[in-house]
Amino acid sequence: MNTYETNVAIVLKKLNEVEYEQRVRDYHLRTYHEFRQYLEERDAEYSTDLAHVWLRLSRKVCTPPIYQERFRSIKKLVDVFELGYIRPPLLSHEKITVLPSLENWLDQFLAQNKNNYTGSSCRDYRMYCRRFLRFLQSRGIADLSQLSYPLLGEYADLLPDGDTGLSMTGVFLKFLSDEGCCTAGLYWYFHYYREKWLLCPGDLPSEQHALIEAFRSENRMLPLIQYQEALERYLEGLEEKGYQSTILLHSRRALRLLLVFLEMGNLGYHKAVADLWYKSNEPNLGCAKHMIKRTLAMFGDYVETGLLRTSHVYRSVSPKTAPEWGKDALDAFILQKKKEKHARTSVSFYRNACIRFLAFLDLNGVRSYAEITQPHIFQFNISDSHKTSYSKNAYACRIRKFLRFLEREKRLSVAGLYLSLMPASSSGERIVITLTEEEKEKISVYVQNARTPIQLRDSAILLLGKDMGIRACDIAKLTFGDIDWKNRLIRFNQDKTDTDLCLPMPIQVGNAIFAYLKSGRPGLAKTDSIFVQSKAPYGPLNKGACRDALERALPGRKVAGSGFHVMRKTFSTDMLRGGADPSSIADALGHSTNDTVSKYLGLDEQKMALCPLSLSEAGIPAKGGE
């Protein structure tokens, strides 16, 4: 019992130091005496578990006021046993006088809000905020301009989950932030302290610290004051566009926590630093990660252009332009591709792949083509992630050609660098995947039963793909001017090949589009695009909406590498099985040659069965059997 008596003495000494009333000290002493008797009856030493058991027994046999006395006393004793001291939140009745330099700010806060709070709320705010100020005072703080992140973190750790004082202290910090007494980041840090999204610079791995320091040393960051101003304007813009509350909530939280991250690291804003924050925090973002990724991309675009492009498709967070030291050679390479008569989309692919490569080099300290070495190529190949090996090969192929161009132009100091960028996998032929008869029937049922705006939109999209073979990117871009209702035709410019195409529109497809325009398309949509978002800002759809439509119609379909393009393949195969010749199929698909139709021939089982090879023609000897 010596340890027990010693710790009881520590509690009572602390009560004397903070000038508790004698009545309070007496009921603490009485509680400890009764708990010691409980331990002696069981011939047991003190343990936290036994203390909690005794409190549960007390709740059953004591009046509420006596139980509350026992509860407060035992909580202090548990702190001394486990921590060696009593946490400040458990000393809420202490009588230490708050310094005038701190108390004045509290008086201003309460005076400003006296008409907003009831009398009892004002008393609660004063009590909890004084508790916070006394904590600061105990840490040697005499001026609130000395507030820091470690101090706020230490105080928040002392408070239990759900403590009323946590939110009230947060409101006080908001007032201090608005008055310029502390930074906005300190308030948001305290406000989101228990959020999983809260990331500190110290949580980043060493290699990411090196990248951040490279940006800092080159003074390529936007000052935090300008970042905060842009943040507020951006959020106001989202509200004006009519975005739903969930998007607004996540956008505010992400950008404010990014502000905390930047302020804690004494950093400015840069899109690449925001990308590092996102990638390091991605495991904590849960199902909101895609929304946050788009928010950061939209905000970065807004900082650069001053425009809130709500309908823009942000495919990646990669820079849109090459670093200054690499622009001249890249421009010469792209000009060469244009002279070689590559399609517009192919030229754009070359540019994006090379910018991706140059951005990586720039982040790793390369400032001229002559500095590129094999280790740079190896590291890029390892870090350059894609969803499929096919897409990784496609990017690597363009970059290899760029490296060969640089070698011919004598820009590189090491020969044969293009050989260092190895393919992710070898090329090969794939079996064409089409919809089964059962899946076609399910789509027909989905179209017939469509009633809601999204279902009506899905129906029109699905039929455009299945009955006309139009690509997802072209469906998303269809405008009112593309449809000739009188002659039942759809005319459009193909996004992939940049060629015009005119197709007859089946009656079922026309009816589905009309039903969507009449009963499904939002009346507030101002764009000329036929298919628009179902929620604000009601902008044009991107091609991903076509894949979503297919997933809603066939929710159980899980076929790797088979997205909405399966509709176009099914359309081609059905034409072939229906007796159409390859030229007609190529024309319907908008292809310039018949070559691409050959891969569908193997799916026409009936016609394939008409031309089998004999074993002798195939060079397979036949032997008799027993």
C-alpha positions as CSV (number, residue, x, y, z in Angstrom):
1,M,0.0,0.0,0.0
2,N,3.0,2.3,0.2
3,T,2.7,3.1,-3.5
4,Y,-1.0,3.8,-3.1
5,E,-0.4,6.1,-0.2
6,T,2.3,8.0,-2.1
7,N,0.2,8.6,-5.1
8,V,-2.8,9.7,-3.0
9,A,-0.4,12.2,-1.4
10,I,0.6,13.5,-4.8
11,V,-3.1,14.1,-5.8
12,L,-3.8,15.9,-2.5
13,K,-0.7,18.0,-2.9
14,K,-1.8,19.1,-6.4
15,L,-5.2,20.0,-5.1
16,N,-3.5,22.3,-2.5
17,E,-1.3,23.8,-5.2
18,V,-4.2,24.8,-7.4
19,E,-6.2,26.1,-4.4
20,Y,-9.2,23.7,-4.5
21,E,-11.8,24.4,-1.8
22,Q,-11.5,22.4,1.4
23,R,-14.8,20.7,0.6
24,V,-13.3,19.3,-2.6
25,R,-10.2,18.1,-0.9
26,D,-12.2,16.4,1.8
27,Y,-14.3,14.3,-0.6
28,H,-11.2,13.3,-2.5
29,L,-9.6,12.1,0.7
30,R,-12.8,10.3,1.7
31,T,-13.0,8.5,-1.7
32,Y,-9.4,7.3,-1.5
33,H,-10.0,6.0,2.0
34,E,-13.1,4.0,0.9
35,F,-11.3,2.6,-2.1
36,R,-8.4,1.5,0.1
37,Q,-10.8,-0.4,2.3
38,Y,-12.2,-2.1,-0.8
39,L,-8.7,-3.2,-1.8
40,E,-7.9,-4.5,1.7
41,E,-11.1,-6.5,1.9
42,R,-10.0,-8.3,-1.3
43,D,-6.3,-8.4,-0.2
44,A,-5.4,-6.9,-3.5
45,E,-3.0,-4.3,-4.7
46,Y,-4.1,-1.2,-6.7
47,S,-4.9,-1.7,-10.4
48,T,-6.8,0.5,-12.9
49,D,-9.1,-2.4,-13.7
50,L,-10.1,-2.7,-10.0
51,A,-10.6,1.0,-9.8
52,H,-13.1,0.8,-12.7
53,V,-14.8,-2.2,-11.1
54,W,-15.3,-0.2,-7.9
55,L,-16.7,2.7,-9.8
56,R,-19.2,0.4,-11.6
57,L,-20.3,-1.0,-8.2
58,S,-20.6,2.6,-6.8
59,R,-23.0,3.6,-9.6
60,K,-25.4,0.9,-8.3
61,V,-25.3,1.8,-4.6
62,C,-24.5,5.6,-4.4
63,T,-26.5,8.6,-5.2
64,P,-25.5,10.4,-8.4
65,P,-23.7,13.3,-6.6
66,I,-21.6,10.9,-4.5
67,Y,-20.9,8.8,-7.6
68,Q,-19.7,11.9,-9.4
69,E,-17.4,12.7,-6.5
70,R,-15.9,9.2,-6.6
71,F,-15.6,9.3,-10.4
72,R,-13.6,12.6,-10.4
73,S,-11.4,11.5,-7.5
74,I,-10.5,8.1,-9.1
75,K,-9.8,9.7,-12.5
76,K,-7.1,11.9,-10.9
77,L,-5.6,8.9,-9.1
78,V,-5.5,6.8,-12.3
79,D,-3.6,9.7,-14.0
80,V,-1.0,9.7,-11.3
81,F,-0.5,6.0,-11.4
82,E,-0.3,5.8,-15.2
83,L,1.3,9.2,-16.1
84,G,2.9,10.5,-13.0
85,Y,0.8,13.7,-13.1
86,I,-2.8,14.9,-13.4
87,R,-3.8,16.0,-16.9
88,P,-5.0,19.6,-17.0
89,P,-8.5,18.7,-18.2
90,L,-9.1,17.0,-14.9
91,L,-8.1,20.2,-13.0
92,S,-10.9,22.3,-14.5
93,H,-11.8,23.9,-11.1
94,E,-8.3,25.2,-10.4
95,K,-8.0,28.8,-9.3
96,I,-4.8,29.9,-10.9
97,T,-5.3,33.4,-12.3
98,V,-4.9,33.8,-16.1
99,L,-2.4,36.4,-17.3
100,P,-4.1,39.7,-18.5
101,S,-2.3,39.3,-21.8
102,L,-4.2,36.1,-22.4
103,E,-7.5,36.9,-20.6
104,N,-8.0,40.1,-22.7
105,W,-8.3,38.0,-25.9
106,L,-10.9,35.8,-24.2
107,D,-12.9,38.9,-23.0
108,Q,-12.8,40.2,-26.6
109,F,-14.1,36.9,-28.0
110,L,-17.0,36.7,-25.5
111,A,-17.9,40.4,-26.0
112,Q,-18.0,39.8,-29.8
113,N,-20.3,36.8,-29.4
114,K,-22.5,37.8,-26.4
115,N,-25.5,38.2,-28.7
116,N,-24.9,34.7,-30.3
117,Y,-24.6,32.7,-27.1
118,T,-26.9,32.2,-24.1
119,G,-25.6,33.1,-20.6
120,S,-24.8,29.5,-19.8
121,S,-23.0,29.0,-23.1
122,C,-20.9,32.1,-22.4
123,R,-20.0,30.6,-19.0
124,D,-19.0,27.3,-20.6
125,Y,-16.9,29.1,-23.2
126,R,-15.1,31.0,-20.5
127,M,-14.5,27.9,-18.4
128,Y,-13.1,25.8,-21.2
129,C,-11.1,28.5,-22.9
130,R,-9.6,29.5,-19.6
131,R,-8.6,25.8,-19.2
132,F,-6.8,26.1,-22.5
133,L,-5.1,29.4,-21.5
134,R,-4.0,28.0,-18.2
135,F,-2.3,25.1,-20.1
136,L,-0.5,27.6,-22.3
137,Q,0.5,29.6,-19.3
138,S,1.9,26.4,-17.7
139,R,4.1,26.0,-20.8
140,G,5.5,29.5,-20.4
141,I,3.3,31.2,-23.0
142,A,2.5,34.8,-22.2
143,D,1.5,36.0,-25.7
144,L,-0.8,34.1,-28.0
145,S,1.5,35.0,-31.0
146,Q,3.7,32.3,-29.5
147,L,1.2,29.5,-30.3
148,S,2.7,26.6,-32.2
149,Y,1.7,23.2,-33.7
150,P,3.5,21.1,-31.0
151,L,1.7,23.0,-28.2
152,L,-1.7,22.5,-29.8
153,G,-1.0,18.8,-30.4
154,E,0.1,18.3,-26.8
155,Y,-3.1,20.0,-25.5
156,A,-5.4,18.0,-27.9
157,D,-3.7,14.8,-26.8
158,L,-4.7,15.5,-23.2
159,L,-8.4,15.8,-24.0
160,P,-10.5,12.6,-24.3
161,D,-12.6,12.0,-27.4
162,G,-15.9,13.9,-27.4
163,D,-14.7,16.5,-24.9
164,T,-16.9,19.5,-25.1
165,G,-14.0,21.8,-24.5
166,L,-12.3,20.7,-27.7
167,S,-14.9,22.2,-30.0
168,M,-15.3,25.4,-27.8
169,T,-11.5,25.9,-27.8
170,G,-11.6,25.5,-31.6
171,V,-14.1,28.3,-31.9
172,F,-11.9,30.5,-29.8
173,L,-8.9,29.7,-32.1
174,K,-11.0,30.6,-35.1
175,F,-11.6,34.0,-33.5
176,L,-7.8,34.4,-32.9
177,S,-7.1,33.4,-36.5
178,D,-9.6,35.9,-37.8
179,E,-8.0,38.6,-35.6
180,G,-4.5,37.8,-37.0
181,C,-3.3,36.6,-33.6
182,C,-2.4,33.2,-35.0
183,T,-2.3,31.6,-38.5
184,A,-5.3,29.9,-40.1
185,G,-3.3,26.7,-40.3
186,L,-3.1,26.5,-36.5
187,Y,-6.9,26.7,-36.2
188,W,-7.5,24.1,-38.9
189,Y,-4.8,21.8,-37.3
190,F,-6.7,21.9,-34.1
191,H,-10.1,21.6,-35.8
192,Y,-9.1,18.4,-37.8
193,Y,-6.7,17.0,-35.2
194,R,-8.4,13.6,-35.0
195,E,-8.9,13.4,-38.8
196,K,-7.1,10.6,-40.6
197,W,-6.4,13.0,-43.4
198,L,-4.1,15.1,-41.2
199,L,-0.6,14.7,-42.6
200,C,2.6,16.3,-41.2
201,P,5.8,16.8,-43.2
202,G,7.6,14.5,-40.8
203,D,5.4,11.7,-42.0
204,L,6.9,11.8,-45.5
205,P,9.8,9.4,-46.6
206,S,13.2,10.9,-47.1
207,E,13.1,10.8,-50.9
208,Q,10.0,13.0,-51.0
209,H,11.7,15.4,-48.6
210,A,14.5,15.8,-51.1
211,L,12.0,16.7,-53.9
212,I,10.3,19.3,-51.7
213,E,13.7,20.8,-50.8
214,A,14.5,21.1,-54.5
215,F,11.4,23.2,-55.1
216,R,12.1,25.3,-52.0
217,S,15.7,26.0,-53.2
218,E,14.5,27.2,-56.6
219,N,11.8,29.4,-55.1
220,R,9.1,27.9,-57.3
221,M,6.4,27.9,-54.7
222,L,3.3,30.2,-54.3
223,P,3.4,32.1,-51.0
224,L,0.9,30.8,-48.4
225,I,-1.0,34.2,-48.2
226,Q,-1.7,33.9,-52.0
227,Y,-2.6,30.3,-51.5
228,Q,-5.2,31.1,-48.8
229,E,-6.7,33.9,-51.0
230,A,-7.0,31.5,-54.0
231,L,-8.5,28.8,-51.7
232,E,-11.3,31.1,-50.5
233,R,-12.1,32.3,-54.1
234,Y,-12.1,28.7,-55.3
235,L,-14.5,27.5,-52.7
236,E,-16.8,30.4,-53.3
237,G,-16.7,29.5,-57.0
238,L,-17.8,25.9,-56.3
239,E,-20.7,27.2,-54.3
240,E,-21.8,29.6,-57.0
241,K,-21.7,26.7,-59.5
242,G,-24.2,24.8,-57.3
243,Y,-21.9,21.9,-56.3
244,Q,-23.5,19.5,-53.8
245,S,-22.6,19.6,-50.1
246,T,-20.5,16.5,-50.1
247,I,-18.1,17.8,-52.7
248,L,-17.9,21.2,-51.0
249,L,-17.2,19.5,-47.6
250,H,-14.4,17.3,-49.0
251,S,-12.9,20.1,-51.0
252,R,-12.7,22.4,-48.0
253,R,-11.2,19.7,-45.8
254,A,-8.6,18.6,-48.3
255,L,-7.4,22.2,-49.2
256,R,-7.4,23.3,-45.5
257,L,-5.4,20.2,-44.4
258,L,-3.0,20.9,-47.3
259,L,-2.6,24.4,-45.9
260,V,-1.7,22.9,-42.5
261,F,0.8,20.6,-44.2
262,L,2.5,23.5,-46.1
263,E,2.5,25.8,-43.0
264,M,4.0,23.1,-40.7
265,G,6.8,22.5,-43.3
266,N,7.3,26.3,-43.9
267,L,6.5,25.7,-47.5
268,G,4.6,27.5,-50.3
269,Y,2.1,26.0,-52.7
270,H,3.1,24.1,-55.8
271,K,1.1,21.5,-57.7
272,A,3.9,18.9,-57.4
273,V,4.0,19.4,-53.6
274,A,0.2,19.0,-53.5
275,D,0.6,15.8,-55.5
276,L,3.1,14.5,-53.0
277,W,0.7,15.3,-50.2
278,Y,-2.1,13.4,-52.0
279,K,0.1,10.3,-52.8
280,S,1.3,10.1,-49.2
281,N,-2.2,10.6,-47.8
282,E,-4.0,8.4,-50.3
283,P,-4.4,5.3,-48.0
284,N,-6.2,7.6,-45.5
285,L,-8.7,9.2,-48.0
286,G,-10.8,6.1,-48.4
287,C,-13.6,6.3,-51.0
288,A,-13.1,10.1,-51.3
289,K,-9.6,9.8,-52.9
290,H,-10.8,10.2,-56.5
291,M,-12.9,13.2,-55.5
292,I,-9.9,14.7,-53.7
293,K,-7.6,14.0,-56.7
294,R,-9.9,15.9,-59.0
295,T,-10.2,18.7,-56.4
296,L,-6.4,19.2,-56.2
297,A,-6.2,19.1,-60.0
298,M,-9.0,21.7,-60.5
299,F,-7.5,23.9,-57.8
300,G,-4.0,23.7,-59.4
301,D,-5.5,24.7,-62.7
302,Y,-7.4,27.5,-61.0
303,V,-4.2,28.9,-59.5
304,E,-2.5,28.8,-62.9
305,T,-5.3,30.2,-65.1
306,G,-7.7,32.0,-62.7
307,L,-10.5,29.9,-64.4
308,L,-12.7,27.4,-62.6
309,R,-13.0,24.7,-65.4
310,T,-15.6,22.5,-64.0
311,S,-16.1,20.4,-67.2
312,H,-12.5,19.8,-67.9
313,V,-11.2,16.3,-67.8
314,Y,-8.2,16.0,-65.5
315,R,-6.5,12.8,-66.6
316,S,-3.4,13.1,-64.5
317,V,-1.6,15.6,-62.3
318,S,1.4,15.7,-64.7
319,P,2.5,19.1,-65.9
320,K,0.9,20.3,-69.2
321,T,4.1,21.8,-70.4
322,A,7.7,20.8,-70.5
323,P,10.2,22.5,-68.2
324,E,11.9,25.5,-69.8
325,W,15.2,23.7,-70.4
326,G,13.5,21.0,-72.4
327,K,11.0,22.9,-74.5
328,D,13.0,23.7,-77.6
329,A,14.0,20.1,-78.4
330,L,10.5,18.8,-77.6
331,D,8.9,21.4,-79.9
332,A,11.3,20.3,-82.7
333,F,10.4,16.7,-82.1
334,I,6.6,17.3,-82.2
335,L,7.0,19.4,-85.3
336,Q,8.7,16.5,-87.0
337,K,5.8,14.2,-86.0
338,K,3.3,16.7,-87.6
339,K,5.3,16.8,-90.8
340,E,5.2,13.0,-90.8
341,K,1.4,13.4,-91.1
342,H,0.6,11.7,-87.7
343,A,-3.0,12.1,-86.6
344,R,-3.8,14.9,-84.1
345,T,-4.4,12.5,-81.3
346,S,-1.2,10.7,-82.0
347,V,0.8,13.9,-81.9
348,S,-0.9,14.7,-78.6
349,F,0.1,11.3,-77.3
350,Y,3.7,11.9,-78.2
351,R,3.7,15.3,-76.5
352,N,2.1,14.0,-73.2
353,A,4.4,11.0,-73.0
354,C,7.5,13.2,-73.4
355,I,6.3,15.8,-71.0
356,R,5.7,13.0,-68.4
357,F,9.3,11.9,-68.9
358,L,10.8,15.5,-68.8
359,A,8.8,16.3,-65.7
360,F,10.3,13.3,-63.9
361,L,13.8,14.4,-64.9
362,D,13.1,17.9,-63.7
363,L,12.0,16.7,-60.3
364,N,15.2,14.7,-60.0
365,G,17.4,17.7,-60.6
366,V,18.2,17.3,-64.4
367,R,18.5,20.7,-66.1
368,S,19.7,19.8,-69.6
369,Y,19.5,16.8,-72.0
370,A,23.3,16.3,-71.6
371,E,22.8,15.4,-68.0
372,I,20.5,12.4,-68.7
373,T,22.1,9.1,-67.7
374,Q,21.1,5.4,-67.7
375,P,20.2,5.5,-64.0
376,H,17.7,8.3,-64.8
377,I,16.1,6.1,-67.4
378,F,16.0,3.0,-65.1
379,Q,14.4,5.0,-62.3
380,F,11.8,6.5,-64.5
381,N,10.8,3.1,-65.9
382,I,10.4,1.8,-62.3
383,S,8.4,4.8,-61.0
384,D,6.2,5.4,-64.1
385,S,3.1,3.5,-63.1
386,H,0.2,2.6,-65.4
387,K,-2.9,0.5,-65.1
388,T,-1.9,-2.0,-67.8
389,S,1.4,-3.1,-69.3
390,Y,-0.1,-2.2,-72.7
391,S,-0.4,1.5,-71.7
392,K,3.1,1.5,-70.2
393,N,4.5,0.1,-73.4
394,A,2.7,2.7,-75.4
395,Y,4.2,5.5,-73.4
396,A,7.7,3.9,-73.5
397,C,7.6,3.5,-77.3
398,R,7.0,7.3,-77.7
399,I,9.7,8.2,-75.3
400,R,12.2,5.9,-76.9
401,K,11.6,7.6,-80.2
402,F,12.2,11.0,-78.5
403,L,15.5,9.7,-77.1
404,R,16.6,8.5,-80.5
405,F,15.7,12.0,-81.9
406,L,17.8,13.6,-79.2
407,E,20.7,11.3,-80.0
408,R,20.5,12.2,-83.7
409,E,20.4,15.9,-82.8
410,K,23.5,15.3,-80.6
411,R,21.7,16.5,-77.5
412,L,22.7,13.5,-75.4
413,S,26.1,12.9,-73.9
414,V,25.5,9.1,-73.7
415,A,24.8,7.0,-76.8
416,G,22.1,4.3,-76.9
417,L,20.1,5.6,-74.0
418,Y,16.8,4.7,-75.8
419,L,17.8,1.0,-75.3
420,S,17.7,1.5,-71.5
421,L,13.9,2.0,-71.6
422,M,12.7,-1.6,-71.7
423,P,9.2,-2.7,-72.6
424,A,6.9,-3.9,-69.8
425,S,5.8,-7.0,-71.8
426,S,6.0,-8.4,-75.3
427,S,3.2,-7.7,-77.8
428,G,0.7,-10.4,-78.7
429,E,-2.7,-11.1,-80.2
430,R,-5.8,-11.0,-78.0
431,I,-9.1,-12.8,-78.5
432,V,-11.9,-10.3,-79.2
433,I,-14.3,-10.1,-76.3
434,T,-18.0,-9.4,-77.1
435,L,-21.2,-9.4,-75.2
436,T,-23.0,-12.7,-74.7
437,E,-26.6,-13.2,-75.8
438,E,-27.6,-13.2,-72.2
439,E,-25.9,-9.8,-71.6
440,K,-27.5,-8.4,-74.7
441,E,-30.9,-9.4,-73.3
442,K,-30.2,-7.8,-70.0
443,I,-29.3,-4.5,-71.7
444,S,-32.6,-4.7,-73.6
445,V,-34.5,-5.2,-70.4
446,Y,-32.6,-2.3,-68.8
447,V,-33.5,0.0,-71.7
448,Q,-37.2,-1.0,-71.7
449,N,-37.5,-0.4,-67.9
450,A,-35.6,2.9,-67.9
451,R,-37.5,5.6,-65.9
452,T,-35.1,7.8,-63.9
453,P,-33.0,10.5,-65.6
454,I,-29.8,8.5,-65.3
455,Q,-31.4,5.4,-66.6
456,L,-32.8,7.3,-69.6
457,R,-29.3,8.7,-70.3
458,D,-27.7,5.2,-69.9
459,S,-30.2,3.7,-72.4
460,A,-29.4,6.2,-75.1
461,I,-25.7,5.8,-74.5
462,L,-25.9,2.0,-74.6
463,L,-27.9,1.9,-77.8
464,L,-25.5,4.3,-79.5
465,G,-22.7,1.9,-78.7
466,K,-24.5,-1.4,-79.3
467,D,-26.6,-0.6,-82.4
468,M,-24.3,2.0,-84.1
469,G,-20.8,1.1,-82.8
470,I,-19.9,4.7,-81.8
471,R,-16.9,5.1,-79.5
472,A,-17.4,6.4,-76.0
473,C,-15.4,9.5,-76.6
474,D,-17.6,10.4,-79.6
475,I,-20.8,9.7,-77.7
476,A,-19.8,12.0,-75.0
477,K,-19.1,14.8,-77.5
478,L,-22.3,14.5,-79.5
479,T,-24.1,17.9,-79.8
480,F,-27.6,18.9,-81.0
481,G,-26.2,19.9,-84.3
482,D,-24.8,16.4,-84.9
483,I,-28.3,14.8,-85.2
484,D,-30.4,15.1,-88.4
485,W,-33.8,14.1,-87.1
486,K,-35.6,14.5,-90.4
487,N,-33.3,12.1,-92.3
488,R,-32.5,10.0,-89.3
489,L,-28.7,10.5,-89.5
490,I,-25.9,11.2,-87.0
491,R,-22.9,13.2,-88.3
492,F,-19.8,13.8,-86.2
493,N,-16.1,14.1,-86.3
494,Q,-14.3,11.1,-84.9
495,D,-12.1,12.1,-82.0
496,K,-9.6,9.3,-82.5
497,T,-9.0,9.7,-86.3
498,D,-10.1,13.3,-86.8
499,T,-12.3,12.2,-89.7
500,D,-16.0,12.9,-90.4
501,L,-18.5,10.1,-90.2
502,C,-22.2,10.0,-91.1
503,L,-24.3,7.0,-89.9
504,P,-28.0,6.1,-90.2
505,M,-29.7,6.3,-86.9
506,P,-31.9,3.3,-86.0
507,I,-35.4,4.1,-84.8
508,Q,-34.8,2.6,-81.4
509,V,-31.7,4.7,-80.9
510,G,-33.6,7.9,-81.9
511,N,-36.4,7.1,-79.5
512,A,-34.0,6.6,-76.6
513,I,-32.2,9.9,-77.3
514,F,-35.6,11.7,-77.6
515,A,-36.8,10.2,-74.3
516,Y,-33.7,11.4,-72.5
517,L,-33.9,14.9,-73.9
518,K,-37.6,15.1,-73.0
519,S,-37.6,13.5,-69.5
520,G,-34.0,13.1,-68.3
521,R,-31.8,16.0,-69.4
522,P,-31.5,18.7,-66.7
523,G,-33.3,21.9,-67.7
524,L,-30.6,24.1,-66.2
525,A,-27.9,22.6,-68.5
526,K,-26.6,25.4,-70.7
527,T,-24.2,23.4,-72.9
528,D,-24.9,22.3,-76.5
529,S,-23.8,18.8,-75.6
530,I,-26.6,16.2,-75.7
531,F,-25.4,14.2,-72.7
532,V,-24.7,16.2,-69.5
533,Q,-24.0,15.6,-65.8
534,S,-27.1,14.9,-63.7
535,K,-25.8,17.3,-61.0
536,A,-24.3,20.8,-60.9
537,P,-22.6,22.2,-62.8
538,Y,-24.5,20.2,-65.5
539,G,-21.5,20.2,-67.8
540,P,-20.8,17.7,-70.7
541,L,-20.0,14.1,-69.8
542,N,-16.6,12.5,-70.2
543,K,-16.3,9.2,-71.9
544,G,-16.0,7.4,-68.5
545,A,-19.8,7.9,-68.1
546,C,-20.3,5.4,-70.9
547,R,-18.4,2.8,-69.0
548,D,-20.5,3.6,-65.9
549,A,-23.7,3.2,-67.9
550,L,-22.6,-0.3,-69.0
551,E,-21.8,-1.2,-65.3
552,R,-25.2,-0.1,-64.2
553,A,-26.9,-2.2,-66.9
554,L,-24.7,-5.2,-66.2
555,P,-23.7,-4.9,-62.5
556,G,-22.3,-8.4,-62.2
557,R,-20.1,-8.3,-65.3
558,K,-16.4,-8.6,-64.4
559,V,-14.3,-9.1,-67.5
560,A,-10.7,-7.8,-67.3
561,G,-9.8,-5.4,-70.1
562,S,-13.3,-5.1,-71.4
563,G,-14.9,-1.7,-70.9
564,F,-17.5,0.2,-73.0
565,H,-15.5,-0.6,-76.2
566,V,-17.0,-4.1,-76.0
567,M,-20.2,-2.5,-77.4
568,R,-18.3,-1.5,-80.6
569,K,-16.8,-5.0,-80.9
570,T,-20.2,-6.5,-80.4
571,F,-21.7,-4.3,-83.1
572,S,-18.9,-5.3,-85.5
573,T,-19.3,-9.0,-84.8
574,D,-23.1,-8.8,-85.2
575,M,-22.7,-7.2,-88.6
576,L,-20.3,-9.9,-89.7
577,R,-22.6,-12.6,-88.5
578,G,-25.4,-10.9,-90.3
579,G,-23.7,-11.3,-93.6
580,A,-22.2,-7.8,-94.0
581,D,-19.0,-7.6,-96.1
582,P,-15.7,-6.3,-94.5
583,S,-15.9,-3.0,-96.5
584,S,-19.4,-2.2,-95.1
585,I,-18.2,-3.0,-91.6
586,A,-15.2,-0.8,-92.0
587,D,-17.4,2.1,-93.3
588,A,-19.8,1.7,-90.3
589,L,-16.9,1.8,-87.9
590,G,-15.3,4.8,-89.6
591,H,-12.1,2.8,-90.5
592,S,-10.0,3.8,-93.6
593,T,-9.1,0.1,-94.4
594,N,-10.6,-3.4,-93.9
595,D,-7.5,-4.6,-92.0
596,T,-9.1,-4.2,-88.5
597,V,-12.1,-6.3,-89.4
598,S,-9.9,-9.5,-89.8
599,K,-9.6,-10.0,-86.1
600,Y,-13.4,-10.5,-85.9
601,L,-13.5,-13.3,-88.5
602,G,-12.7,-16.0,-85.9
603,L,-16.0,-15.1,-84.1
604,D,-18.2,-16.0,-87.1
605,E,-18.5,-19.7,-86.2
606,Q,-21.0,-20.6,-88.9
607,K,-18.9,-19.3,-91.8
608,M,-15.7,-20.6,-90.3
609,A,-17.2,-24.1,-90.2
610,L,-17.7,-23.9,-94.0
611,C,-14.0,-23.8,-94.8
612,P,-12.2,-26.3,-92.6
613,L,-8.7,-27.6,-93.7
614,S,-8.1,-31.3,-94.1
615,L,-5.5,-32.9,-92.0
616,S,-3.3,-33.6,-95.1
617,E,-3.5,-29.9,-96.2
618,A,-2.5,-28.8,-92.7
619,G,0.5,-31.2,-92.8
620,I,-0.8,-33.5,-90.1
621,P,-0.3,-37.2,-90.9
622,A,-3.3,-39.5,-90.1
623,K,-2.5,-42.8,-88.5
624,G,-4.9,-45.7,-87.9
625,G,-5.9,-46.7,-84.5
626,E,-6.6,-50.0,-82.8
